[in-house]
Amino acid sequence: MSWWWIRHRRSSSRPSATPGHHGADAVVSAAAFWSALGFVLVIEGLLPFLSPARWRRGIGQLMELRDGQLRFVGLGAIVAGLFVLWLVA
C-alpha cells in the first residue's frame, strides 16, 4: 500500500463545518479531469496527424451510417470506456 492511500484521522470526531466540500480532493479531481481530457485530445489527434487520408475515409464511412447504427457505435464506446474505468478503479 502506497503512502497516498493512507488516510489520517481527524483531530475531531465531529463532521466538518462544510459538508460536501472536499477541499484538496476537489483539486485532485479537477487535475485528474483536465489530465484525462488532455490525454483524450492527444489520442484523438493521433490518427488525423499520422494518416489524414485514412482518417478522412473513416469519417466518410461514419457519415454514411444511419442514426441507429451511429448510436450503437457511441454506446459501444461508452461501455468500453466504463469498463476501462472499472478496471482502473
Secondary structure, 3 states (H helix, E strand, C coil): CCHHHCCCCCCCCCCCCCCCCCCHHHHHHHHHHHHHHHHHHHHHHHHHHHCHHHHHHHHHHHHHCCHHHHHHHHHHHHHHHHHHHHHHC
